[in-house]
Amino acid sequence: MRSIALGLRFLLELALLAALAFWGFTTPDGALLKILLGVGAPVLAAAVWATFLSPRAAVRVPGPLLVILEMALFAVAALALTGAGQQTLAIALAIAAVAQRVTLSILGVPAGLTGER
């Protein structure tokens, strides 16, 4: 069950990156800004995730702060979807993010994904 939950979490992380890319590429401004935002926003989110949230994160932060940072990234992605006119997807992403964190907590998976921290 834990492996399935972690696999679904990975898919949710990919959805977060896709939401940011979608928002960036659908901005009403010029092509250069669309490319910068469409590529830059997911890269920045991935860098934050790798630095603070991954099991091999370079910066170790306490569990509660990890959960806050994780939920903040998903909130930004949901807001980006809202800004791109995708309210239903934004709500679905937000609900899925909270549900996966609750599920992982119930399964005993600490923030940061694994006990390797």
Secondary structure, DSSP 4 states (H G I P E B T S, - for coil): -HHHHHHHHHHHHHHHHHHHHHHHHT-SS-HHHHHHHHHHHHHHHHHHIIIIISTT-SS---HHHHHHHHHHHHHHHHHHHHHTT-HHHHHHHHHHHHHHHHHHHHTT--TTSSTT-
